[in-house]
């Protein structure tokens, strides 16, 4: 997310978390539950149960509020859908995201299977970026050489990892920068198509 769709994770957390004091959230949060959920090691119920460490008092997590805000706030980032559509027939397009099982909701709600040749998340690959295994599993699934891929991500560390795996990489900073890179790559022409 955050290269194709806006991810409202922070807004959803704000709606879901109740804490007696602001410092309680950081002090009681289990830092292992989100990565485990993204990799499909735990389900949503376990994610909620483990969000705060065992024995944490004065904090709660409302998954209904979280999901309500999360679902309402997803949207395409400005100009990105148009770029993805313009690439049809010029390049294979894949989603490669750190995201849990919720990616399946997004697939349906935003018709991602009509825009991309495949959707692969950490939930499917069972490993998160920037681990090398993420990129190895991705290219194995899509059936192309790493050197034939232009990897686009909003995090430099993920782009660095993709480059270390043999891909060309672009740090996403908006549609204009991505379009310029795709023109440089010869995948789009400068006139907009």
Secondary structure by P-SEA (a helix, b strand, c coil): cccccccaaaaaaaaccccccccccccccccaaaaaaaaccccaaaaaaaccccccccccccaaaaaaaaaaccccccaaaaaaaaacccbbbbbbcccccaaaaaaaaacccccccccccccccccccccaaaaaaaaaaacccccccccccccaaaaaaaaaabbbbbccccaaaaaaaaaaacccccccc
